[in-house]
């Protein structure tokens, strides 16, 4: 019984990966065009993220320890 449960869960996890393009179900259409737009966006355009939704990371990693500069806003509690 335990082997069947493990095999079923492994099959369920393996089937989670979506490889094909997304399409609307049969008999339905894409959402209506946004207000003021004359062109109906495609499914790929609707799934694309705006730069604000997924910004690029700009993290500079420090390679060695450095002294911190004085912070004028680092005040003790009153």
C-alpha positions as CSV (number, residue, x, y, z in Angstrom):
1,X,0.0,0.0,0.0
2,X,2.8,2.3,0.9
3,X,4.6,1.7,-2.5
4,X,1.4,2.5,-4.4
5,X,1.0,5.8,-2.5
6,X,4.6,6.7,-3.2
7,X,4.2,5.9,-6.9
8,X,0.9,7.8,-7.1
9,X,2.4,10.9,-5.5
10,X,5.5,10.7,-7.7
11,X,3.3,10.5,-10.8
12,X,1.2,13.5,-9.6
13,X,4.4,15.6,-9.0
14,X,5.8,14.6,-12.4
15,X,2.6,15.6,-14.2
16,X,2.7,19.2,-12.8
17,X,5.1,20.6,-15.4
18,X,3.3,22.5,-18.2
19,X,5.2,22.2,-21.5
20,X,2.6,23.3,-24.0
21,X,1.5,26.9,-24.7
22,X,-1.6,28.0,-22.8
23,X,-4.8,28.3,-24.9
24,X,-8.4,29.2,-23.9
25,X,-10.7,26.2,-23.4
26,X,-12.9,25.1,-26.3
27,X,-16.0,27.3,-26.6
28,X,-14.5,30.3,-24.8
29,X,-12.4,33.3,-25.9
30,X,-9.7,35.4,-24.5
31,X,-10.8,38.3,-22.1
32,X,-12.0,41.4,-23.8
33,X,-9.5,44.0,-25.0
34,X,-8.5,46.6,-22.3
35,X,-10.4,49.8,-22.2
36,X,-9.1,52.2,-24.9
37,X,-7.2,49.6,-26.8
38,X,-8.1,48.8,-30.3
39,X,-6.1,45.6,-30.5
40,X,-6.9,42.3,-28.8
41,X,-3.8,41.1,-27.0
42,X,-2.7,37.5,-27.6
43,X,-2.4,34.9,-24.9
44,X,1.4,35.3,-24.8
45,X,1.1,39.1,-24.4
46,X,-1.4,38.7,-21.6
47,X,1.0,36.3,-19.8
48,X,4.0,38.6,-20.1
49,X,5.0,40.3,-16.9
50,X,5.5,44.1,-16.7
51,X,9.0,45.3,-15.6
52,X,7.4,46.6,-12.4
53,X,5.9,43.1,-11.7
54,X,9.2,41.3,-12.0
55,X,12.1,43.8,-11.7
56,X,15.7,42.9,-12.4
57,X,17.8,42.5,-9.3
58,X,20.6,44.9,-8.9
59,X,22.5,43.5,-5.9
60,X,26.2,44.2,-5.5
61,X,27.8,41.6,-3.4
62,X,30.6,42.7,-1.2
63,X,33.8,40.7,-1.6
64,X,35.4,41.8,1.6
65,X,34.5,43.4,4.9
66,X,34.3,47.2,4.9
67,X,33.7,49.7,7.6
68,X,30.2,51.3,7.5
69,X,29.9,55.0,7.0
70,X,28.3,57.1,9.7
71,X,24.5,57.1,9.4
72,X,23.0,60.4,10.6
73,X,19.6,58.8,11.0
74,X,20.9,56.0,13.3
75,X,19.7,57.7,16.5
76,X,19.3,56.1,19.9
77,X,15.7,55.5,21.1
78,X,14.3,58.4,23.2
